[in-house]
Amino acid sequence: MTKLCRLVPLLLPLLLLEAGCDSSSGAGGSASSGATTSGQGTAQGSSTTGTGGAVEPPPVTCPSPIALADVTAPTTVVGDGSPSSCTEATLRAAVDAGGVIVFDCGAAPVLIALGAELSATKDTVIDGGGKVTLSGEGKTRILHLASAWDQVTPKLTVQRLGFVRGFTTDEPNTKDVDQGGAAIFRDGGSLDVVDCTFDDNHCASTGQDVSGGAITSQGVGLTVIVGSTFTNNSGSNGGAVGNLGPNFTVVNSAFDGNAATGTDGNPGNGGNGGAIVFDGADTEMLICGSTFTHNTAGAQGGAIFRVAYTDEVTGIDRCTFDANAADPAKGLAGALYLEHTTIQMTATTISNNTAHYGGGLWIGHAAIAKISNVTFANNKADQGGGIWVAGEVTGELRNCTLAGNDVLPGGYAPTLFGGATALALANCIVRGGGCKDGPVESGGPNIQFPDGGAPCAPGVTAADPLLGELADNGGPTKTILPGSGSPALGLGMNCPPTDQRGNSRPSSGCALGAVEPP
């Protein structure tokens, strides 16, 4: 991706370490006195929401950095209590005016069809109350926040809204980044998305830098997504969300069945990041309590593709990446492609993903890995079934479980392809296949079984860890428990304070792997 201007980073720990606001808090409210009630015009929609995807947001696992905006004193109420009063014309006038916008369209859900994009140029809150869906009808982008790259204002907040069938051009191999974001294009300013659904939105299908089937964000402002779902969206890069430059936070959200439809990557015609693509210097990406399932990429990163430049942080906590895929012929990273970034990954499961290189995770180009209490299970690739490490990667995998990862016939390194790396394994369990040019042990013992194939660390112990299957064993993600009498019990050194499920561990003598048994 194209290298962008340098931005001021945010502090990573605010999400992972501090309690925040629950995304379900805040007032939905009805119109108060003094609000402008708009009800003119003819009906533009139907009584169905049309929100499509059956995927629900995951449970509220992580503290939220934002709450629902207070809409108890709206600037404008769109509608007068009947579905026919909630029209494109009245909504457009409300967005043009800015302020706080709510709807009064009756008791049933309503869909408002748009003939052209809505343009927000002032601070605006749009609250659908869980009953309103906006549709681009497969012909137009839905919403455009029009500002400038170097401006953090105005701020657009969308909450309890559905966005369906947004569309931007499908011109082949477009180089215009403004053809991304078929539901929302944040062109400068700042964006909050709370408790929204995005289904069947599509931006340009090819192009090196165009991104965001549902949302694209550009500029120095912050994009925050909480409690939202993204299903069946597509674009050349970032099938659901594309980010060029801004800091980016996703909490307690779900991404299912999104697709990066370009090919050959960058340089090329896109195809990076089936759910999310992120490119930018001096910016941080935080993802907590979120699920990524069945997303696909025509090039790299079946779920997420992230390029950094100076070891900027990628924080991933309490997430699930399952059944995502990159191009099986030459794609990298079935789930996550992370380049030149400091990876702070905890309490996460990466499972059942596929690619050509790096079935689960691809990390490279001076990345720094700080990965602990993570399960890599049943991922598959031609090479590096679980993990592919490229270039001068440093850091460690501590108390991780790598089980059931595999390669296709004729492939090699079922668990990990190491390359020329200083990555270390500590307190880890490896079951089912060896490593090639594997890491060097640092900070604790490791168990590998069976002992055929290349060892994943010097001095690794060959012993059956008696692992169960990937299952719901409590906690925010699926895990794999070592059985009673497992030789992995009690061997760990310098252990994390908790395991993947959030249960306490002893500082020494913990179980190897991601889970501390009862």
Buried (B, 14 or more C-beta within 10 A) or exposed (E): BEEBEBBEBBEBEEBBEEEBBBBBEBEBBEBEEEBBBBBEBEBBBBEEBBBBBEBEBBEBBBBBBBBBBBBEBBBBBBBBEEBBBBBBBBBBBBBEBBBBBBBBBBEEBBBBBBEEBBBBBBBBBBBBBBBBBBBBBEEBBBBBBBBEBEBBEBBBBBBBBBBBBBBBBBBEBBEEBBBBBBBBBBBBBBBBBBBBBBBBBBBBBBBBBBBBBBBBBBBBBBBBBBBBBBBBBBBBBBBBBBBBBBBBBBBBBBBBBBBBBBBBBBEBBBBBBBBBBBBBBBBBBBBBBBBBBBBBBBBBBBBBBBBBBEBBBBBBBBBBBBBBBBBBEBBBBBBBBBBBBBBBBBBBBBBBBBBBBBBBBBBBBBBBBBBBBBBBBBBBBBBBBBBBBBBBBBBBBBBBBBBBBBBBEEBBBBBBBBBEBBBBBBBBBBBBBBBBEBBBBBEBBBBBBEEEBBBBBEEBBEBBBBBBEBEEBBBBBBBBBBEEEBBBBEBBBBBBEBBBBEEEBEEEEBBBBBBBBE
